[in-house]
Amino acid sequence: MLTVEKIGGTSMTQFQDVLNNIIVPDGHENVKYNRIFVVSAYSNVTNWLLEDKKTGAPGIYARFADQQNFESALNDVLEKLIALNRSFDAIGLDREKADKYISDRIHQTQSILSSMAEVLASGYVDKRNILLAAREVLASIGEAHSAFNSVEILKQRRINATLVDLSGFHDSEYLSIDQRIHKMLSPIDFSKTITIATGYTKGTEGIMREFDRGYSEVTFSKIAVEVRAAEAIIHKEYHLSSADPNIVGLDNVVPVGQTNYDVADQLADIGMEAIHPKASKPLEKMGINLRIKNTFEPEHPGTLISKTYKGIESKVEIIAGTDKVVVIEIHDSSMVGEVGFDKMMMTILEKYRISYILKATNANSISMLIWEKAAKPEMIKELEDHYQLITIKKVAVISVIGSNIAKPGVLAKAAKVLAENSINIDCVSQSLRQVNMQFVIERENFKRAIVVLNQALCIEN
């Protein structure tokens, strides 16, 4: 039974636990092969190289893009990576070998970026293409580093391990992402080795260009489809639970036992990814089940996500949301009864590559929920040029999600809980499929809404 398993960055940083809980839980003498591990970069490494995923704080990429001194900043990152190597002394990493590997990689990257910078400064090429290429080169470093170290640690323990460096850093082959994965994996007998693959894959289409920071999950998904995995597994530092334990407390969450890919998509739409939506689709179409497991609770079966699952009993599985969104409301008295009135609005959103999260309408108004970072002034100006009144409000959205919540009273109970806690609902949305009801509320009430809804709909039920 061949499995493909992805290990997240926080887990990789605590590699001793990964060894004991995931790779060799029964000891070296009982190692189980037929497993491919797709590894992320160690925690924060990709943030240093590109930008902080949560805050947007700039990394090496911003210095390169602004034509600043990126070389010294890259050397600073190298020092941090070598310090990370030292943290694995106790579990057998050959530090001299590991330090040389990452030092060579960083120095080669400096050389490539310097050449790119010269071409960029010439003004003869499309700046965007050079920047995208630089982003690809930088992104590949983190996963190559963690994958190399992982294989070396396993070899020190006399475990047969194979490194699959999909970054293509040392070749100039013109391969697509799928072609590279196929070429690199085809010669391997998975029954005789633990395979460690980089979460970054070099391809002609550019994995960063296509999927940005979700690229490691895309690699994971494509590998699972390539080898027809019996199951795909993602190891995270937490369970997929009824709510964010950082908001409601670890003692006030319930791990989700089973759900479906539709629910995973609802989470991804508000930025709470169980898996990147473009990574889940190939798994879903191929009929490969996805399991989300907690690295630090290996005995727990985790959450099984499948294509066809629907809860036998109607219940809410997850309360999730974000406070990084805005409502844009279009009000126009000439809207009522007009066919295709929102066509121009959708054209403007398409122009700025904006996908809305929620849309609610009445006779004269349309309210759309989008990510705050997408609400660019120039886009707002275009809307104002075409409609009578545009209102923008910073808000939060709360999603009440489940594979089967189609029963009378769920919407009423959720609204009642919010009302009892003096939380007003600005907009509300639920589609006919009834897997997700969404409430737009004041930002100041975001965390409190998560707490009270989780308690009333997930814990007490």
C-alpha positions, 0 to 999 in steps of 0.5 A: 500500500503506497502512500504519499505523505506531506510534512509541514514546515513546523513539523520539519523543524522538530524532525526528531518527532517526525522520525519517532512519530511518522517515519520510523515509529517502530524503530529502524529495524521495523522501517516500513517502505512504500512511502514517499514523503514530500517535505516543506522547508523548515519553519520560516525559511520560505518567509525569509526567502520570499516574504512573510506569508501572514504579515507580508514582511519582505524577504530576499525577493523584495530586495532583489525586486527593488534592486537593493543589496540582496547578497548580504541578506542572502548571506544572513539567511545562510547563517540562519540555515547553518544554525538550523543544521546545528539543531539536528546534531543530536539526531545524527546530521553530518553537519559538515556535509549539510553545511557544505550543501546549503552553502554551495546552494546559496552561493550558486543562487547568488550567482544566478540572481546577480546575472538576472540583476544585470539583465534586469538593469539593462532594460531590454527584457520584460521585468515581470518574467525576470522577477518570476524566475527569481522567485522560483529560484529562491523558493526552491532553496528551502525544500532542497535544504530540508530534503537533503538533511532528512535523507542524510539523517536517515542514512546515518541511521542505516535506513535506505533513503532516496533524495528526489530533488525536483527543483532541477537546480543543476539541470537545464531540461525543459520539462513541465512539472508533471514530466519532471515528477514522472522522470524523477520517480519512474526509476525508484522501487518504492518497496525498498527505500524511503523516498524524500521529495522536495515540495518545490518542483521546477517546471516550464509553467513555473510552480510559483507562477501558477500556485504561489505559496501553495506549491508544496501541496501541489507537488504532493498532490501531483506525486500522489496522482502520478504513483496512484497512491492508496492514500495521501496524508498531510502531517501538520502540527494540529488536528483539523478541528471544529475551530481554531484552538488559538482562538477558542482554546485547545480544550474547546475543540473537537477533531473532525473525524471525517468530511469531504472535499467540498468542505475542504474547498469551503475552508480554502475559500476563506484562507483556512486551508486543509489543503490548497484547492488546486492541490485537492482537485486532482486527488478528488478526481482520481478518487484518492482519499486525503488524511490530515494527521497531527504529527505530535499525536501519531496514534490519532487517526486524524481527519479522512477527507473523501469525495463522497462522504456525507455525515449520517447525522446532520451536524456542524463540523467546523466554525472558521473565518477571517477578519481580513476581508471587506464588503463592497456594496453597490447601490443603484436605484436603476438596478431593479428588474434590469437583466445583467446589471452586475455584468460590468461589476464582474468584468471589473473584478475579472480585470483585477483578478479578484474572486469574491467570497460571498455575494448577496443581493436585493432589488437595488444593492449587491454586496460582495465580500473580497479580501482586503488586500484585493480592494485596490483604489484603482478598482474601487474608482472604476466601480464608482465610475459605473454605479451610483453609490459604492460603500466599502466596509472592513468586516469579518466573515464567519463560516458554519461548515459541515458535510450535512447541515441541511436540517431545519434550525441550524441557521436559526440557531447560529443567528440566535447565538450571535444575537444573544451575544450582541453580534449583529449580522451585516450580510448572510449567505447560504447556497442550496447545497447547504454545506456552508452558511456565512455571516458577515459581522463587525471585525471587533466581534470576530474572535467572540463569534468563533468562540460562541458558535463553536461552543453552541454548534460543535461542543454542546451538540 
